[in-house]
Amino acid sequence: MSSIQATRMLTPGPTPIPDRVRLAMAAPLLHHRKDAFKTVLAENQTMLKQLFCTESPVIPLACSGTGGMTAAAFNLFQPGERVLVATAGYFGNRWVDIVTQRGLDPVVLRKNAGESFNPEEIRAMLDADPSIRGVFMQISETSTGVLHPVKEVAAITRDRQVLLVADGISAVSISPTPMDEWGIDCLITGSQKGLMLPPGLAFVALSPRAWRRAEEVRPQCYYFDLVQERASCEKNQTHYTSPISLLVGLHEALTMLLEFGMDNVFKKQWALTQMARTGIAAMGMELFVKEEGRYTWGLTSVRMPDNIPATPVVAKAFKDCGVILTAGQGDLKEKVLRLAHMGWIDWADLAAGLHALAWSLPVKPQGAYIEAALDAYHNALGE
Ligand SMILES: *Cc1c(COP(=O)(O)O)cnc(C)c1O
């Protein structure tokens, strides 16, 4: 069925692309070994460091976010080394798979979906086993909408010979992730979530001690060699052919974010989160993550009632309202519905998302949930 309405991607990747970024990417292709492009890369580097809040280089890789995760596991650890993987969902489980493929020896700290970690439990595990060389975790577990206590874990790892590898793919540019201040050793993100770009780029930044480690470890995979990429980065190049249009789009997206100011970007993300949570609760739906301080700022997950599976609701929201929502992942497929609001999304998009959700339930909720949601949005902005 065709319909006269916009399609709104309220999904945790890909996310909508601003016109400024689309137009920048439509310009004639630059040659990746010529000066004009080197200027783009040099300026990207300055802006990426501001985004990551780090003095270290931020390495762009031509791959999806999972490629960045792979690069981290292969460049920082050698087969046989013991690492701690903290998982509470689909993307945490991906860490288990990746480190296993690298031949590492993972000790897995597993929590139920929707739960987070107690940093003291991680401290106790590191105390109990001094052979653990690294900790892998998500900042934001996108499958559940949980925000993990990475700052607190970094405070534990930074004083030990333990590297903290943080998947910030649905956190960087969405909520604060100051890499150097917190003491994260490896921070990863991707292009298609908070960065307002199409999929296809991952970013990896390493702390000085993680770089020293990367210099000792050989990745044993041809493409993801971070030491080689760093050498090219210092010459304002990428080691292999650059994804030129994406890196030009990145330049525009970073310019926009820094023009807004990251504090304002985070404030907007926070306000959207308050808006979504208030609207969902006002509809009589149950929030999947209830604990204050433990929900991510880029998506809000709803626990579906037992008799209402998520996928028909998602399908109807698209068919009738043009809004793309997302069901759960893995075991949570029918039990969780995710309403994402990351990147180039504003209150009006999110109002459309709340309406689409309500409209698509078997019994449409009554009450002024849109109004309550918008009040929460303005209140969160202090308006
Ligand atoms: C999206 C996402 C990924 C995977 O990224 P791809 O770009 O699909 O490879 C990994 N981790 C988290 C937390 C994500 O949100």
Ligand as a Chemical Component Dictionary entry (heavy atoms), coordinates in Angstrom:
data_LIG
# 
_chem_comp.id                   LIG 
_chem_comp.type                 NON-POLYMER 
_chem_comp.pdbx_formal_charge   0 
_chem_comp.three_letter_code    LIG 
# 
loop_
_chem_comp_atom.comp_id 
_chem_comp_atom.atom_id 
_chem_comp_atom.alt_atom_id 
_chem_comp_atom.type_symbol 
_chem_comp_atom.charge 
_chem_comp_atom.model_Cartn_x 
_chem_comp_atom.model_Cartn_y 
_chem_comp_atom.model_Cartn_z 
_chem_comp_atom.pdbx_ordinal 
LIG C1 C1 C 0 24.245 -1.282 16.392 1  
LIG C2 C2 C 0 25.115 -1.831 17.424 2  
LIG C3 C3 C 0 26.155 -2.722 17.134 3  
LIG C4 C4 C 0 26.376 -3.314 15.780 4  
LIG O1 O1 O 0 26.683 -2.429 14.832 5  
LIG P1 P1 P 0 26.664 -2.829 13.279 6  
LIG O2 O2 O 0 26.898 -1.489 12.684 7  
LIG O3 O3 O 0 25.314 -3.410 12.981 8  
LIG O4 O4 O 0 27.756 -3.786 13.045 9  
LIG C5 C5 C 0 26.968 -3.144 18.148 10 
LIG N1 N1 N 0 26.788 -2.740 19.408 11 
LIG C6 C6 C 0 25.785 -1.893 19.735 12 
LIG C7 C7 C 0 25.634 -1.493 21.160 13 
LIG C8 C8 C 0 24.921 -1.415 18.757 14 
LIG O5 O5 O 0 23.935 -0.580 19.090 15 
# 
loop_
_chem_comp_bond.comp_id 
_chem_comp_bond.atom_id_1 
_chem_comp_bond.atom_id_2 
_chem_comp_bond.value_order 
_chem_comp_bond.pdbx_ordinal 
LIG C1 C2 SING 1  
LIG C2 C3 SING 2  
LIG C2 C8 DOUB 3  
LIG C3 C4 SING 4  
LIG C3 C5 DOUB 5  
LIG C4 O1 SING 6  
LIG O1 P1 SING 7  
LIG P1 O2 DOUB 8  
LIG P1 O3 SING 9  
LIG P1 O4 SING 10 
LIG C5 N1 SING 11 
LIG N1 C6 DOUB 12 
LIG C6 C7 SING 13 
LIG C6 C8 SING 14 
LIG C8 O5 SING 15 
# 
